[in-house]
Amino acid sequence: MPPTAHLRRLLPTAACTLAAAVLAAPAAHAAPPGQGGGAGTGRGAVVDWDRVAACESSGNWHINTGNGYFGGLQFDQPTWRANGGLAYAPRPDLASREQQIAVADTLAGRRGLAPWPVCGARAARGSERPPVSTRPVRKGPPVVKEAPVDEEETTATAPTAPAPAGADGTDGADGKAGTWTVRQDDTLESIAEQLRIPGGWPALYERNRALLGEDPDLIQPGQELVLPL
C-alpha cells in the first residue's frame, strides 16, 4: 500500500481522538452547582435562615402586608414560582417555615444571597465551629456554706433595743424623765417625729424658746429639751 494511502487512513482516527479529548476536558473542571459565577453562598458556608427572616420580616413566617413580598424571607410571587414554591403553597406566606427555607435553599444555590443583599450578608456564617479551647478552666475558691441559724436561739439571745423617749414623759437620749438631750444631727423636727409630740416641732420649740432663742434651727448637742405635755 502506498505511504500516502496509509496516512489518509490514520488522519480521521487521530482527529476523532483529539476531538473527544477536547470535549471531555471542560467537564472535568466544571464547578459544582452553586459554586459557579455570581454570588454563591461560598464553600462550606451555611445560611441561618432564621436570622434572614428576623431581618426581613421580624421573624414572621406568615406575613403579608400587601406590598408584593410574602413570608418570612419576603419572596415575591415570580421568584416563589420560579424556584418551585408552588409545589408547597400558592404564596410564600401560606407555606410553612421549612417549606420557605427549602425554596430559599434552591434560590441560594442558583444566585447565592444576592436576592437578600442586606439581610443575607448579616446571616451568612461559616459552617465550621470555632475550635474548643484546651486551656484548663480555673476554678474559684470553694464556697463555704454557713450553718443554718436557729431562729428561736437568735430571738432569745438578740438584745432588745431601748425604746425612744415618747411624749408620755419617759426619758430619752440619757436625759431625765420628760426631757430629751440633743444628739449630733438632731433637729426639732426629727425629735418631734421620733417622739410623736402633739403639735410637732413648733410645740417643742415653744416649750424651749427660752433655751433655744429666736432661731429654732440652732440647737446644739448636749442641750436638754423639755418635752411638751
Summary of the structure (lengths in Angstrom):
residues: 229
radius of gyration: 45.9
end to end distance: 152.1
largest distance: 154.0
contacts: 519
relative contact order: 0.08
helix: 41%
strand: 7%
